[in-house]
Amino acid sequence: MNLAPLVLIFVIFYFLLIRPQQKKAKEIKKMLDEFGKRAIKWFTAGGIYGVDESVETGTVTVKIAENVRVKVNRNSIATIRTGSDQE
C-alpha cells in the first residue's frame, strides 16, 4: 500500500510528460525523413520560408526565392507549410 502513491505518480508522469514527448519526437523524425522525397515547403526555426532543393548529411539547401538558396542545418527545420500558408 505504501507503493501505491509512487506508482500513481509514475503513471501520471507517463501520460502527461513522457508519452506526449515521445509522440512529438516521432512526428519530428517523420518530418525530417521527408527531405528529398519531393519538393516540400518548409518553415525554419529562424523564420525562413522555402522549398528544399537538395539534402546533404546534416544540411539542407533551401530555395527561398528565384536564384536564392541558403544552406541550413537539418535540425533547424521547424514545420511544414500547409494549407493557406502555401502560395
Backbone as a chain_set.jsonl record, in Angstrom:
{"seq": "MNLAPLVLIFVIFYFLLIRPQQKKAKEIKKMLDEFGKRAIKWFTAGGIYGVDESVETGTVTVKIAENVRVKVNRNSIATIRTGSDQE", "coords": {"N": [[0.818, -1.194, 0.0], [2.084, 1.13, 0.529], [3.486, 1.722, -1.742], [1.655, 2.495, -3.597], [1.079, 5.354, -3.957], [3.485, 6.161, -5.222], [3.482, 4.64, -7.564], [1.182, 5.664, -8.75], [1.979, 8.337, -9.164], [4.039, 7.896, -11.023], [2.546, 6.854, -13.183], [0.945, 9.063, -13.799], [2.963, 10.925, -14.56], [3.902, 9.535, -16.802], [1.723, 9.601, -18.635], [1.273, 12.351, -18.868], [3.736, 13.59, -19.423], [5.93, 11.934, -20.501], [4.861, 10.256, -22.589], [3.576, 12.149, -24.465], [5.894, 13.539, -25.243], [7.424, 11.558, -26.517], [5.733, 11.019, -28.671], [5.791, 13.472, -30.052], [8.503, 13.506, -30.757], [8.58, 11.373, -32.568], [6.98, 12.436, -34.62], [8.563, 14.607, -35.451], [10.835, 13.247, -36.359], [9.69, 11.815, -38.5], [8.942, 13.961, -40.117], [11.449, 15.075, -40.737], [12.487, 13.008, -42.215], [11.201, 13.296, -44.608], [12.621, 14.918, -46.306], [13.98, 15.534, -49.498], [12.396, 13.678, -50.837], [10.266, 14.821, -52.143], [9.439, 18.082, -53.432], [9.036, 20.125, -50.852], [7.434, 22.635, -48.974], [8.931, 24.452, -46.454], [9.296, 25.725, -43.105], [11.682, 27.366, -41.33], [13.326, 27.369, -38.095], [14.494, 29.795, -37.772], [12.869, 31.551, -39.093], [12.645, 31.471, -41.856], [11.053, 30.913, -44.891], [10.797, 28.359, -47.315], [11.631, 26.101, -50.083], [12.791, 22.8, -50.163], [15.791, 22.04, -51.793], [18.143, 20.447, -52.138], [19.527, 17.683, -50.334], [21.916, 17.077, -47.934], [24.302, 15.419, -45.819], [23.325, 16.278, -42.754], [22.826, 18.943, -43.547], [20.631, 21.108, -45.407], [19.806, 22.397, -48.536], [17.979, 25.179, -49.125], [15.594, 26.668, -51.144], [14.745, 29.948, -51.257], [13.932, 32.051, -52.768], [13.694, 33.077, -56.237], [16.617, 32.035, -57.776], [17.928, 32.238, -55.324], [19.42, 30.62, -52.764], [19.9, 28.988, -49.67], [21.922, 27.369, -47.241], [20.911, 25.379, -44.608], [20.961, 24.066, -41.288], [19.862, 20.8, -40.816], [18.356, 20.223, -38.559], [17.237, 22.645, -37.97], [14.886, 22.991, -39.273], [11.6, 23.731, -38.759], [8.723, 23.401, -39.192], [6.289, 22.072, -41.529], [4.99, 23.885, -44.217], [1.606, 24.437, -44.578], [-1.714, 24.218, -46.004], [-3.298, 27.331, -46.121], [-0.928, 28.702, -45.98], [0.721, 28.091, -48.098], [1.81, 29.198, -51.262]], "CA": [[0.0, 0.0, 0.0], [2.971, 2.294, 0.558], [3.974, 1.973, -3.094], [0.556, 2.973, -4.439], [1.26, 6.748, -4.383], [4.603, 6.243, -6.156], [3.02, 4.092, -8.838], [0.24, 6.646, -9.279], [2.774, 9.473, -9.657], [4.705, 7.461, -12.252], [1.528, 6.75, -14.23], [0.59, 10.438, -14.18], [4.094, 11.449, -15.325], [3.972, 8.866, -18.094], [0.683, 10.08, -19.544], [1.317, 13.803, -19.047], [5.037, 14.088, -19.853], [6.766, 11.037, -21.304], [4.162, 9.811, -23.8], [3.494, 13.223, -25.465], [7.229, 13.86, -25.734], [7.785, 10.514, -27.471], [4.902, 11.211, -29.858], [6.331, 14.636, -30.754], [9.786, 13.104, -31.333], [8.273, 10.558, -33.746], [6.497, 13.346, -35.662], [9.712, 15.367, -35.954], [11.661, 12.325, -37.149], [8.982, 11.562, -39.746], [9.028, 15.183, -40.907], [12.811, 15.222, -41.247], [12.704, 11.957, -43.209], [10.546, 13.704, -45.85], [13.547, 15.68, -47.141], [14.477, 14.936, -50.711], [11.427, 12.814, -51.498], [9.508, 15.703, -53.028], [9.642, 19.487, -53.082], [8.137, 20.457, -49.755], [7.635, 23.978, -48.436], [9.315, 24.355, -45.057], [9.477, 26.921, -42.295], [12.792, 27.091, -40.42], [13.233, 27.968, -36.769], [14.959, 31.173, -37.893], [11.859, 32.368, -39.737], [12.806, 31.44, -43.307], [10.182, 30.026, -45.664], [11.462, 27.929, -48.529], [11.427, 24.766, -50.625], [14.059, 22.082, -50.122], [16.402, 21.804, -53.094], [18.991, 19.259, -52.037], [19.76, 17.216, -48.974], [23.235, 16.523, -47.66], [24.382, 14.928, -44.453], [23.253, 17.325, -41.745], [22.405, 20.235, -44.066], [19.64, 21.134, -46.472], [19.812, 23.616, -49.325], [16.603, 25.632, -49.203], [15.348, 27.733, -52.109], [13.847, 30.905, -50.617], [13.447, 32.934, -53.829], [14.289, 32.724, -57.515], [18.072, 32.146, -57.769], [18.443, 32.468, -53.97], [19.418, 29.382, -51.997], [20.692, 29.027, -48.445], [22.102, 26.089, -46.559], [20.526, 25.417, -43.201], [21.105, 22.825, -40.552], [18.66, 19.971, -40.951], [17.579, 20.301, -37.323], [16.6, 23.954, -37.823], [13.585, 22.966, -39.924], [10.62, 23.699, -37.68], [7.442, 22.829, -39.583], [5.919, 22.05, -42.933], [3.974, 24.881, -44.535], [0.411, 23.737, -45.033], [-2.958, 24.928, -46.216], [-3.298, 28.686, -46.639], [0.427, 29.23, -45.96], [1.377, 27.825, -49.36], [1.473, 30.153, -52.319]], "C": [[0.864, 1.262, 0.0], [3.485, 2.658, -0.831], [2.904, 2.554, -4.011], [0.721, 4.444, -4.854], [2.409, 6.911, -5.39], [4.216, 5.733, -7.539], [2.061, 5.071, -9.504], [0.977, 7.853, -9.857], [3.478, 9.095, -10.947], [3.722, 7.385, -13.415], [1.125, 8.138, -14.716], [1.716, 11.063, -15.005], [4.167, 10.827, -16.709], [2.964, 9.463, -19.069], [0.74, 11.585, -19.791], [2.641, 14.318, -19.607], [5.753, 13.181, -20.849], [6.099, 10.673, -22.623], [4.012, 10.933, -24.841], [4.852, 13.598, -26.049], [7.688, 12.822, -26.754], [6.999, 10.661, -28.764], [5.422, 12.376, -30.693], [7.661, 14.288, -31.416], [9.574, 12.248, -32.58], [7.805, 11.433, -34.906], [7.643, 14.132, -36.276], [10.601, 14.474, -36.807], [11.012, 12.031, -38.492], [9.076, 12.77, -40.67], [10.42, 15.343, -41.518], [13.149, 14.152, -42.277], [12.078, 12.295, -44.56], [11.479, 14.453, -46.801], [13.955, 14.888, -48.363], [13.496, 14.057, -51.449], [10.574, 13.592, -52.495], [9.775, 17.137, -52.591], [8.59, 19.89, -52.048], [8.463, 21.865, -49.281], [7.82, 23.874, -46.935], [9.377, 25.722, -44.413], [10.577, 26.608, -41.3], [12.571, 27.787, -39.084], [13.689, 29.423, -36.787], [13.998, 32.082, -38.628], [11.953, 32.408, -41.247], [11.821, 30.441, -43.905], [10.932, 29.612, -46.909], [11.088, 26.52, -48.93], [12.767, 24.057, -50.614], [14.531, 21.759, -51.538], [17.237, 20.529, -53.088], [19.259, 18.952, -50.581], [21.15, 16.628, -48.896], [23.231, 16.035, -46.23], [24.396, 16.11, -43.485], [22.806, 18.681, -42.246], [21.403, 20.066, -45.203], [19.799, 22.45, -47.207], [18.361, 23.983, -49.576], [16.51, 26.779, -50.195], [14.337, 28.688, -51.482], [13.294, 31.93, -51.602], [14.09, 32.466, -55.127], [15.778, 33.033, -57.472], [18.661, 32.476, -56.401], [18.289, 31.174, -53.18], [20.313, 29.549, -50.772], [20.812, 27.618, -47.902], [21.743, 26.277, -45.099], [20.771, 24.054, -42.58], [19.786, 22.075, -40.614], [17.766, 20.062, -39.72], [16.893, 21.648, -37.135], [15.264, 24.035, -38.535], [12.532, 22.775, -38.845], [9.337, 22.983, -38.082], [7.304, 22.796, -41.091], [4.857, 23.12, -43.139], [2.77, 24.159, -45.123], [-0.715, 24.71, -45.309], [-2.807, 26.3, -46.817], [-1.915, 29.319, -46.638], [1.092, 29.1, -47.321], [0.88, 28.783, -50.422], [1.162, 29.457, -53.604]], "O": [[0.44, 2.321, -0.464], [3.88, 3.802, -1.06], [3.22, 3.053, -5.091], [0.515, 4.753, -6.028], [2.307, 7.719, -6.313], [4.58, 6.325, -8.556], [2.135, 5.276, -10.716], [0.624, 8.335, -10.933], [3.513, 9.895, -11.882], [4.044, 7.814, -14.523], [0.98, 8.358, -15.919], [1.452, 11.67, -16.043], [4.461, 11.517, -17.685], [3.314, 9.795, -20.202], [0.291, 12.046, -20.841], [2.666, 15.389, -20.214], [6.137, 13.628, -21.929], [6.728, 10.777, -23.676], [4.297, 10.693, -26.014], [4.945, 13.939, -27.228], [8.289, 13.186, -27.765], [7.547, 10.447, -29.845], [5.487, 12.275, -31.918], [7.921, 14.734, -32.534], [10.317, 12.386, -33.552], [8.19, 11.199, -36.052], [7.692, 14.307, -37.494], [11.072, 14.896, -37.863], [11.694, 11.999, -39.516], [9.268, 12.615, -41.876], [10.549, 15.705, -42.688], [14.013, 14.368, -43.127], [12.39, 11.647, -45.559], [11.161, 14.607, -47.98], [14.244, 13.695, -48.266], [13.745, 13.714, -52.605], [10.211, 13.08, -53.553], [10.283, 17.37, -51.494], [7.401, 19.979, -52.355], [9.631, 22.244, -49.195], [6.994, 23.295, -46.229], [9.494, 26.743, -45.091], [10.435, 25.683, -40.5], [11.732, 28.68, -38.964], [13.31, 30.201, -35.912], [14.274, 33.272, -38.777], [11.387, 33.308, -41.868], [11.758, 29.284, -43.49], [11.636, 30.427, -47.505], [10.341, 25.83, -48.236], [13.778, 24.638, -51.01], [13.765, 21.269, -52.368], [17.056, 19.648, -53.929], [19.224, 19.828, -49.717], [21.518, 15.775, -49.704], [22.251, 16.223, -45.51], [25.377, 16.851, -43.416], [22.429, 19.522, -41.428], [21.343, 19.027, -45.861], [19.913, 23.504, -46.582], [17.604, 23.209, -50.162], [17.26, 27.751, -50.101], [13.203, 28.296, -51.204], [12.304, 32.601, -51.312], [14.93, 31.566, -55.121], [16.169, 34.16, -57.167], [19.793, 32.952, -56.327], [17.177, 30.694, -52.957], [21.364, 30.185, -50.845], [19.922, 26.786, -48.078], [22.207, 27.208, -44.441], [20.786, 23.03, -43.263], [18.717, 22.671, -40.476], [16.543, 19.985, -39.837], [16.058, 21.793, -36.243], [14.569, 25.044, -38.42], [12.556, 21.79, -38.106], [8.904, 22.059, -37.394], [8.085, 23.401, -41.826], [3.933, 23.25, -42.336], [2.904, 23.365, -46.055], [-0.674, 25.87, -44.901], [-2.251, 26.441, -47.905], [-1.733, 30.379, -47.237], [1.944, 29.918, -47.668], [-0.3, 29.131, -50.477], [0.857, 30.109, -54.602]]}, "num_chains": 1, "name": "protein.A"}
